[in-house]
Amino acid sequence: MVADALIYHPTVDHYLRYVATTVGRDKILRTLQYFSRFYAWYLYRTNHSPGEIAPYEAVKKQFGLSRKLLRVGKFVEHFQMAAKAADARTMDPVLKYCAVGRQLGYGFYLTFDAITYFDAAGIRPNSAAKRLQREAYKAWLFGLICNSVAGFYTLYQLRQRALAINKKDAEGTVEEKRLQRERSAASLQLVSDLCDITIPSTFVGYLNLDDGLVGLAGTVSSLLGVYAAWKKTA
């Protein structure tokens, strides 16, 4: 029957595995949050009424708050990963220091971000919330810069390895395909990080971008995150 074919279709199983992950649900919420930020700006710039803009402003705010709650406590994971990266003896030194910097940046970002949750939710006002949120975005920006440096370095290394491959033998062909997959993954991650950099750098005032550009950049990085999370649950 058609119903059975749909219910037992592999894509449905894949979807269920995807939404069962916190990362998968977060990426969907993030995509909707940043697209709403972009679209609210677009409606405002095209002289639409406040009533038409309000639903998208609400999605941006409420989904952002939901994601903030989901992030509470996650800082422990990043501090642990920073410690493990620092103890790694076989890792490339550049990638090692970038990994430590990235994880520490994300760890402090999530720590400060969690402290501001009760203020953002209106549960318990905190006079230091704005300052803490600013420090959180600075830490996130530091982590993103470290990850971007690692991305550029990884692509350079992959290019050097690709030049040394002997494409005439079978092993060289297999190695070339493997490097292409690694280069594709590194490139997507780098594009995502560069898009995300616009968000904290605009918040702290290092860049002067409007909500349209920030929302669009956040939407692109979110969709790349959805794609990566979807592949991991395949």
Backbone as CSV, one residue per row, in Angstrom:
resi,resn,N_x,N_y,N_z,CA_x,CA_y,CA_z,C_x,C_y,C_z
1,MET,0.827,-1.197,0.000,0.000,0.000,0.000,0.867,1.256,0.000
2,VAL,0.270,2.363,-0.467,1.010,3.620,-0.536,1.414,4.095,0.852
3,ALA,0.487,3.942,1.818,0.770,4.389,3.189,1.948,3.632,3.778
4,ASP,1.992,2.308,3.562,3.104,1.499,4.065,4.411,1.901,3.406
5,ALA,4.349,2.169,2.109,5.560,2.569,1.390,6.126,3.863,1.944
6,LEU,5.241,4.779,2.321,5.698,6.055,2.882,6.226,5.878,4.299
7,ILE,5.502,5.127,5.127,5.881,4.957,6.526,7.225,4.257,6.671
8,TYR,7.454,3.243,5.838,8.686,2.466,5.954,9.778,2.920,4.985
9,HIS,9.590,4.058,4.368,10.595,4.558,3.427,11.871,4.926,4.196
10,PRO,13.055,4.609,3.650,14.329,4.914,4.329,14.483,6.389,4.682
11,THR,13.917,7.274,3.857,14.040,8.701,4.131,13.319,9.083,5.419
12,VAL,12.187,8.403,5.693,11.464,8.666,6.934,12.304,8.237,8.131
13,ASP,12.952,7.054,8.026,13.839,6.593,9.094,14.979,7.578,9.306
14,HIS,15.523,8.080,8.192,16.615,9.056,8.271,16.131,10.334,8.955
15,TYR,14.959,10.790,8.603,14.387,11.993,9.217,14.215,11.812,10.722
16,LEU,13.720,10.635,11.132,13.505,10.376,12.558,14.830,10.361,13.315
17,ARG,15.871,9.807,12.702,17.195,9.834,13.337,17.691,11.267,13.455
18,TYR,17.410,12.061,12.425,17.875,13.450,12.417,17.201,14.275,13.528
19,VAL,15.874,14.227,13.601,15.162,15.042,14.596,15.349,14.507,16.011
20,ALA,15.855,13.283,16.143,16.132,12.733,17.468,17.383,13.347,18.079
21,THR,18.187,14.033,17.249,19.413,14.649,17.748,19.150,16.108,18.131
22,THR,19.787,16.550,19.213,19.666,17.948,19.631,20.245,18.878,18.580
23,VAL,21.357,18.461,17.974,21.997,19.281,16.949,21.068,19.473,15.755
24,GLY,20.408,18.399,15.341,19.510,18.473,14.200,18.371,19.450,14.435
25,ARG,17.735,19.351,15.607,16.633,20.260,15.914,17.123,21.700,16.040
26,ASP,18.310,21.859,16.641,18.858,23.207,16.813,19.133,23.869,15.464
27,LYS,19.661,23.111,14.509,19.974,23.690,13.204,18.713,24.133,12.461
28,ILE,17.627,23.375,12.633,16.361,23.774,12.009,15.841,25.064,12.642
29,LEU,15.873,25.122,13.979,15.432,26.332,14.675,16.305,27.523,14.289
30,ARG,17.596,27.274,14.170,18.535,28.350,13.823,18.267,28.881,12.418
31,THR,17.986,27.972,11.494,17.668,28.393,10.124,16.441,29.293,10.110
32,LEU,15.394,28.881,10.824,14.168,29.681,10.880,14.401,31.010,11.591
33,GLN,15.227,30.988,12.638,15.524,32.210,13.387,16.218,33.248,12.506
34,TYR,17.266,32.841,11.804,18.025,33.812,11.013,17.319,34.187,9.716
35,PHE,16.539,33.250,9.160,15.753,33.641,7.992,14.702,34.672,8.391
36,SER,14.104,34.495,9.575,13.122,35.462,10.064,13.774,36.816,10.298
37,ARG,15.002,36.808,10.763,15.734,38.063,10.962,15.938,38.781,9.627
38,PHE,16.328,38.005,8.622,16.504,38.583,7.286,15.171,39.068,6.720
39,TYR,14.124,38.259,6.837,12.853,38.594,6.195,12.165,39.765,6.894
40,ALA,12.327,39.849,8.213,11.769,40.995,8.933,12.435,42.286,8.448
41,TRP,13.746,42.219,8.244,14.472,43.392,7.706,13.983,43.727,6.302
42,TYR,13.781,42.696,5.486,13.323,42.911,4.105,11.940,43.577,4.096
43,LEU,11.033,43.092,4.934,9.696,43.666,4.996,9.742,45.121,5.470
44,TYR,10.624,45.382,6.433,10.759,46.756,6.930,11.283,47.678,5.833
45,ARG,12.278,47.199,5.079,12.879,48.027,4.033,11.933,48.234,2.846
46,THR,10.965,47.352,2.686,10.007,47.490,1.584,8.679,48.082,2.065
47,ASN,8.763,48.752,3.229,7.626,49.545,3.745,6.370,48.734,4.030
48,HIS,6.554,47.514,4.561,5.395,46.756,5.003,4.978,47.220,6.399
49,SER,3.769,46.893,6.773,3.217,47.363,8.048,3.842,46.610,9.225
50,PRO,3.849,47.239,10.407,4.367,46.560,11.605,3.666,45.237,11.884
51,GLY,2.374,45.159,11.558,1.642,43.911,11.771,2.163,42.771,10.916
52,GLU,2.644,43.077,9.716,3.201,42.048,8.837,4.596,41.631,9.291
53,ILE,5.302,42.556,9.907,6.674,42.281,10.355,6.684,41.536,11.681
54,ALA,5.707,41.808,12.542,5.684,41.279,13.912,5.845,39.756,14.019
55,PRO,5.174,38.942,13.183,5.346,37.489,13.323,6.796,37.030,13.143
56,TYR,7.508,37.663,12.228,8.895,37.265,11.979,9.818,37.750,13.094
57,GLU,9.510,38.910,13.649,10.258,39.372,14.820,10.037,38.431,15.998
58,ALA,8.812,37.917,16.127,8.501,36.988,17.218,9.237,35.667,17.035
59,VAL,9.263,35.167,15.800,9.997,33.926,15.527,11.475,34.104,15.850
60,LYS,12.036,35.228,15.417,13.451,35.507,15.683,13.736,35.505,17.181
61,LYS,12.877,36.166,17.944,13.099,36.270,19.385,12.844,34.953,20.104
62,GLN,11.702,34.318,19.826,11.326,33.111,20.565,12.208,31.918,20.217
63,PHE,12.545,31.748,18.947,13.414,30.642,18.569,14.828,30.865,19.098
64,GLY,15.257,32.132,19.114,16.570,32.436,19.693,16.608,32.104,21.167
65,LEU,15.527,32.403,21.876,15.449,32.099,23.302,15.399,30.593,23.542
66,SER,14.674,29.871,22.690,14.613,28.406,22.816,15.993,27.787,22.612
67,ARG,16.719,28.285,21.649,18.056,27.761,21.380,19.013,28.087,22.523
68,LYS,18.830,29.252,23.118,19.666,29.633,24.261,19.474,28.641,25.411
69,LEU,18.216,28.226,25.642,17.941,27.254,26.695,18.574,25.903,26.377
70,LEU,18.498,25.488,25.106,19.090,24.212,24.713,20.603,24.199,24.884
71,ARG,21.227,25.382,24.852,22.684,25.465,24.973,23.165,25.441,26.425
72,VAL,22.266,25.641,27.376,22.658,25.698,28.786,23.345,24.389,29.195
73,GLY,24.505,24.503,29.782,25.255,23.326,30.237,26.210,22.753,29.213
74,LYS,26.118,23.200,27.977,26.950,22.638,26.911,28.408,23.102,27.003
75,PHE,28.656,24.131,27.804,30.025,24.648,27.923,30.991,23.600,28.473
76,VAL,30.471,22.674,29.279,31.331,21.637,29.871,31.989,20.798,28.773
77,GLU,31.196,20.459,27.760,31.708,19.659,26.646,32.879,20.355,25.953
78,HIS,32.770,21.645,25.745,33.819,22.366,25.020,35.081,22.528,25.862
79,PHE,34.941,22.749,27.158,36.128,22.823,28.010,36.829,21.470,28.070
80,GLN,36.047,20.385,28.086,36.650,19.055,28.071,37.398,18.813,26.765
81,MET,36.790,19.221,25.643,37.432,19.037,24.346,38.681,19.900,24.222
82,ALA,38.682,21.071,24.850,39.881,21.915,24.852,41.018,21.214,25.594
83,ALA,40.686,20.599,26.720,41.703,19.876,27.495,42.251,18.689,26.702
84,LYS,41.365,17.969,26.025,41.808,16.818,25.226,42.684,17.268,24.057
85,ALA,42.331,18.382,23.425,43.141,18.892,22.317,44.508,19.323,22.813
86,ALA,44.554,19.943,24.002,45.829,20.385,24.566,46.736,19.200,24.888
87,ASP,46.134,18.069,25.234,46.914,16.873,25.586,47.290,16.027,24.376
88,ALA,46.739,16.341,23.205,47.015,15.546,22.006,48.492,15.678,21.613
89,ARG,49.156,14.562,21.447,50.601,14.576,21.150,50.897,14.404,19.665
90,THR,49.964,13.847,18.929,50.223,13.560,17.516,49.585,14.591,16.582
91,MET,48.844,15.527,17.104,48.161,16.512,16.268,49.136,17.557,15.739
92,ASP,48.884,18.018,14.521,49.664,19.108,13.942,49.621,20.308,14.898
93,PRO,50.777,20.941,15.183,50.803,22.040,16.162,49.842,23.182,15.836
94,VAL,49.752,23.569,14.565,48.856,24.660,14.193,47.404,24.269,14.472
95,LEU,47.025,23.072,14.024,45.658,22.615,14.250,45.376,22.407,15.736
96,LYS,46.401,22.008,16.472,46.244,21.798,17.915,45.912,23.102,18.622
97,TYR,46.706,24.137,18.364,46.460,25.417,19.034,45.138,26.044,18.578
98,CYS,44.819,25.853,17.305,43.531,26.362,16.813,42.372,25.629,17.477
99,ALA,42.530,24.318,17.670,41.472,23.530,18.314,41.285,23.954,19.762
100,VAL,42.395,24.174,20.464,42.304,24.624,21.860,41.625,25.992,21.922
101,GLY,42.056,26.905,21.040,41.465,28.234,21.013,39.987,28.198,20.671
102,ARG,39.626,27.364,19.690,38.218,27.246,19.289,37.357,26.744,20.450
103,GLN,37.802,25.673,21.084,37.001,25.078,22.156,36.913,25.989,23.379
104,LEU,38.002,26.692,23.698,37.947,27.635,24.819,37.009,28.799,24.484
105,GLY,37.093,29.281,23.241,36.201,30.368,22.825,34.750,29.960,22.930
106,TYR,34.429,28.773,22.404,33.046,28.288,22.472,32.623,28.036,23.921
107,GLY,33.562,27.519,24.727,33.251,27.233,26.127,32.886,28.491,26.908
108,PHE,33.698,29.543,26.747,33.404,30.801,27.451,32.150,31.463,26.886
109,TYR,31.962,31.338,25.572,30.740,31.878,24.955,29.500,31.250,25.583
110,LEU,29.502,29.929,25.688,28.340,29.236,26.226,28.168,29.483,27.722
111,THR,29.285,29.700,28.427,29.207,30.005,29.860,28.503,31.344,30.086
112,PHE,29.004,32.393,29.413,28.397,33.719,29.559,26.965,33.733,29.025
113,ASP,26.743,33.008,27.929,25.421,32.961,27.315,24.401,32.333,28.264
114,ALA,24.814,31.287,28.977,23.912,30.614,29.919,23.542,31.523,31.085
115,ILE,24.508,32.322,31.527,24.251,33.212,32.662,23.179,34.242,32.320
116,THR,23.126,34.627,31.039,22.158,35.664,30.637,20.779,35.100,30.307
117,TYR,20.597,33.795,30.399,19.314,33.211,29.988,18.139,33.741,30.806
118,PHE,18.271,33.755,32.133,17.144,34.155,32.979,16.744,35.607,32.728
119,ASP,17.731,36.446,32.415,17.403,37.835,32.071,16.682,37.900,30.734
120,ALA,17.202,37.154,29.737,16.587,37.177,28.406,15.168,36.613,28.441
121,ALA,14.924,35.634,29.313,13.597,35.024,29.405,12.646,35.833,30.280
122,GLY,13.152,36.887,30.921,12.307,37.702,31.780,12.024,37.074,33.128
123,ILE,12.794,36.067,33.504,12.575,35.371,34.776,13.213,36.136,35.935
124,ARG,14.464,36.550,35.707,15.189,37.290,36.743,16.106,38.307,36.073
125,PRO,15.745,39.577,36.104,16.572,40.610,35.466,17.972,40.652,36.057
126,ASN,18.947,40.909,35.197,20.341,40.979,35.617,20.961,42.224,34.991
127,SER,21.410,43.134,35.835,21.957,44.394,35.326,23.225,44.182,34.509
128,ALA,23.895,43.046,34.715,25.138,42.777,34.000,24.915,41.959,32.729
129,ALA,23.649,41.691,32.381,23.348,40.793,31.260,23.916,41.308,29.937
130,LYS,23.754,42.595,29.672,24.247,43.137,28.396,25.760,43.017,28.294
131,ARG,26.458,43.315,29.388,27.921,43.200,29.371,28.352,41.753,29.193
132,LEU,27.672,40.833,29.884,28.006,39.415,29.769,27.721,38.890,28.365
133,GLN,26.613,39.344,27.761,26.294,38.910,26.402,27.341,39.419,25.415
134,ARG,27.827,40.619,25.653,28.881,41.170,24.795,30.163,40.339,24.919
135,GLU,30.507,39.969,26.153,31.687,39.125,26.366,31.490,37.752,25.732
136,ALA,30.250,37.256,25.781,29.940,35.965,25.165,30.208,36.018,23.660
137,TYR,29.754,37.082,23.024,29.948,37.207,21.574,31.424,37.398,21.220
138,LYS,32.173,38.060,22.074,33.615,38.190,21.841,34.291,36.815,21.884
139,ALA,33.882,35.994,22.852,34.444,34.648,22.968,34.067,33.793,21.764
140,TRP,32.812,33.918,21.325,32.374,33.173,20.141,33.173,33.601,18.917
141,LEU,33.384,34.900,18.773,34.154,35.414,17.641,35.579,34.856,17.663
142,PHE,36.182,34.811,18.847,37.538,34.253,18.971,37.560,32.795,18.521
143,GLY,36.560,32.014,18.961,36.488,30.608,18.570,36.308,30.442,17.074
144,LEU,35.479,31.297,16.475,35.252,31.224,15.025,36.512,31.591,14.242
145,ILE,37.244,32.585,14.723,38.488,32.973,14.048,39.494,31.827,14.103
146,CYS,39.606,31.197,15.263,40.514,30.044,15.398,40.116,28.929,14.432
147,ASN,38.813,28.667,14.326,38.348,27.609,13.438,38.559,27.980,11.970
148,SER,38.433,29.255,11.649,38.664,29.717,10.274,40.136,29.569,9.896
149,VAL,41.027,29.929,10.828,42.464,29.755,10.583,42.773,28.286,10.346
150,ALA,42.174,27.418,11.175,42.365,25.972,11.001,41.834,25.522,9.648
151,GLY,40.720,26.104,9.208,40.138,25.747,7.919,41.045,26.119,6.753
152,PHE,41.572,27.339,6.768,42.493,27.762,5.709,43.752,26.892,5.704
153,TYR,44.248,26.587,6.896,45.460,25.767,7.006,45.200,24.352,6.503
154,THR,44.045,23.803,6.837,43.688,22.457,6.383,43.592,22.398,4.859
155,LEU,42.970,23.401,4.256,42.853,23.438,2.798,44.221,23.548,2.142
156,TYR,45.118,24.309,2.761,46.486,24.422,2.230,47.190,23.070,2.301
157,GLN,47.056,22.393,3.437,47.679,21.081,3.586,47.130,20.081,2.569
158,LEU,45.824,20.075,2.382,45.198,19.152,1.427,45.677,19.438,0.009
159,ARG,45.860,20.710,-0.314,46.354,21.074,-1.643,47.775,20.561,-1.845
160,GLN,48.618,20.696,-0.815,49.998,20.202,-0.914,50.028,18.689,-1.056
161,ARG,49.179,18.003,-0.330,49.119,16.542,-0.433,48.612,16.106,-1.799
162,ALA,47.659,16.870,-2.348,47.112,16.539,-3.663,48.171,16.682,-4.752
163,LEU,49.050,17.663,-4.616,50.110,17.877,-5.609,51.132,16.741,-5.601
164,ALA,51.262,16.071,-4.450,52.255,15.006,-4.325,51.716,13.635,-4.734
165,ILE,50.454,13.551,-5.106,49.843,12.263,-5.456,50.275,11.832,-6.859
166,ASN,50.568,10.554,-6.972,50.834,9.966,-8.290,49.500,9.449,-8.844
167,LYS,48.931,10.178,-9.775,47.602,9.854,-10.291,47.598,8.698,-11.287
168,LYS,48.765,8.169,-11.582,48.842,7.096,-12.576,48.541,5.722,-11.988
169,ASP,48.690,5.580,-10.663,48.406,4.267,-10.079,47.060,4.283,-9.349
170,ALA,46.575,3.083,-9.018,45.255,2.949,-8.413,45.197,3.585,-7.033
171,GLU,46.247,3.416,-6.247,46.261,3.982,-4.903,46.192,5.506,-4.955
172,GLY,46.868,6.082,-5.948,46.839,7.529,-6.101,45.441,8.029,-6.436
173,THR,44.718,7.288,-7.238,43.353,7.676,-7.606,42.429,7.627,-6.395
174,VAL,42.574,6.578,-5.597,41.763,6.449,-4.376,42.083,7.582,-3.401
175,GLU,43.370,7.870,-3.263,43.785,8.934,-2.357,43.264,10.296,-2.831
176,GLU,43.257,10.510,-4.129,42.769,11.770,-4.681,41.285,11.963,-4.361
177,LYS,40.502,10.908,-4.506,39.075,11.000,-4.198,38.846,11.267,-2.718
178,ARG,39.666,10.646,-1.884,39.542,10.870,-0.444,39.874,12.316,-0.090
179,LEU,40.914,12.849,-0.711,41.283,14.238,-0.462,40.207,15.203,-0.950
180,GLN,39.552,14.856,-2.039,38.461,15.698,-2.550,37.314,15.770,-1.555
181,ARG,36.999,14.628,-0.941,35.942,14.617,0.076,36.344,15.460,1.290
182,GLU,37.595,15.330,1.709,38.072,16.108,2.846,38.088,17.596,2.520
183,ARG,38.488,17.925,1.292,38.530,19.327,0.883,37.123,19.917,0.826
184,SER,36.167,19.128,0.356,34.781,19.588,0.295,34.239,19.868,1.691
185,ALA,34.499,18.950,2.627,34.028,19.127,4.006,34.687,20.341,4.655
186,ALA,35.996,20.510,4.446,36.715,21.645,5.032,36.235,22.966,4.441
187,SER,35.944,22.971,3.142,35.477,24.190,2.475,34.104,24.606,2.997
188,LEU,33.204,23.630,3.152,31.866,23.933,3.669,31.938,24.485,5.089
189,GLN,32.798,23.890,5.909,32.939,24.359,7.286,33.520,25.769,7.317
190,LEU,34.480,26.037,6.430,35.088,27.364,6.383,34.066,28.423,5.963
191,VAL,33.259,28.110,4.956,32.216,29.047,4.518,31.230,29.307,5.664
192,SER,30.869,28.250,6.385,29.955,28.394,7.519,30.550,29.301,8.590
193,ASP,31.831,29.096,8.906,32.487,29.917,9.930,32.587,31.379,9.500
194,LEU,32.922,31.615,8.238,33.042,32.990,7.758,31.688,33.698,7.769
195,CYS,30.621,32.947,7.463,29.280,33.528,7.572,28.950,33.852,9.027
196,ASP,29.268,32.923,9.918,28.951,33.123,11.337,29.735,34.277,11.954
197,ILE,30.929,34.534,11.450,31.746,35.622,11.996,31.011,36.961,11.920
198,THR,30.144,37.117,10.920,29.410,38.379,10.782,28.492,38.643,11.975
199,ILE,28.040,37.583,12.646,27.054,37.745,13.724,27.678,38.370,14.975
200,PRO,28.695,37.732,15.587,29.274,38.357,16.787,30.042,39.639,16.488
201,SER,30.692,39.718,15.327,31.466,40.922,15.015,30.560,42.135,14.823
202,THR,29.337,41.899,14.348,28.365,42.988,14.234,27.807,43.356,15.607
203,PHE,27.534,42.353,16.434,26.974,42.603,17.768,27.921,43.442,18.621
204,VAL,29.223,43.134,18.578,30.180,43.863,19.426,30.671,45.150,18.765
205,GLY,30.269,45.383,17.512,30.599,46.648,16.861,31.835,46.656,15.999
206,TYR,32.446,45.486,15.750,33.621,45.450,14.886,33.242,45.635,13.421
207,LEU,32.049,45.202,13.060,31.507,45.413,11.715,30.194,46.171,11.830
208,ASN,29.854,46.891,10.788,28.606,47.645,10.780,27.701,47.099,9.679
209,LEU,27.128,45.928,9.947,26.256,45.269,8.973,24.805,45.367,9.443
210,ASP,23.895,45.476,8.487,22.487,45.547,8.868,21.929,44.147,9.109
211,ASP,20.701,44.090,9.631,20.067,42.812,9.958,19.863,41.933,8.727
212,GLY,19.724,42.564,7.563,19.535,41.787,6.343,20.741,40.925,6.028
213,LEU,21.931,41.526,6.051,23.148,40.777,5.753,23.448,39.746,6.830
214,VAL,23.290,40.143,8.090,23.549,39.205,9.194,22.560,38.042,9.145
215,GLY,21.293,38.354,8.898,20.287,37.296,8.806,20.544,36.357,7.655
216,LEU,20.967,36.910,6.519,21.255,36.074,5.349,22.470,35.192,5.594
217,ALA,23.524,35.778,6.192,24.723,34.999,6.503,24.405,33.894,7.499
218,GLY,23.599,34.216,8.501,23.208,33.205,9.482,22.364,32.105,8.877
219,THR,21.522,32.472,7.919,20.699,31.459,7.237,21.573,30.503,6.437
220,VAL,22.566,31.049,5.724,23.469,30.203,4.927,24.236,29.245,5.817
221,SER,24.828,29.757,6.903,25.591,28.884,7.800,24.688,27.850,8.466
222,SER,23.448,28.235,8.747,22.507,27.293,9.364,22.145,26.163,8.407
223,LEU,21.904,26.508,7.140,21.581,25.481,6.140,22.759,24.527,5.942
224,LEU,23.977,25.067,5.982,25.162,24.201,5.897,25.229,23.281,7.111
225,GLY,24.823,23.800,8.271,24.776,22.969,9.471,23.720,21.887,9.379
226,VAL,22.564,22.219,8.806,21.512,21.219,8.578,22.032,20.115,7.674
227,TYR,22.719,20.521,6.608,23.270,19.546,5.644,24.286,18.625,6.323
228,ALA,25.183,19.209,7.123,26.204,18.401,7.806,25.577,17.441,8.802
229,ALA,24.592,17.929,9.578,23.930,17.073,10.548,23.123,15.967,9.875
230,TRP,22.532,16.284,8.717,21.776,15.289,7.967,22.683,14.170,7.474
231,LYS,23.871,14.543,6.998,24.819,13.544,6.510,25.305,12.632,7.645
232,LYS,25.509,13.215,8.822,26.007,12.428,9.955,24.992,11.392,10.432
233,THR,23.714,11.658,10.205,22.677,10.713,10.655,22.254,9.755,9.553
234,ALA,22.945,9.781,8.418,22.579,8.909,7.284,22.771,7.446,7.642
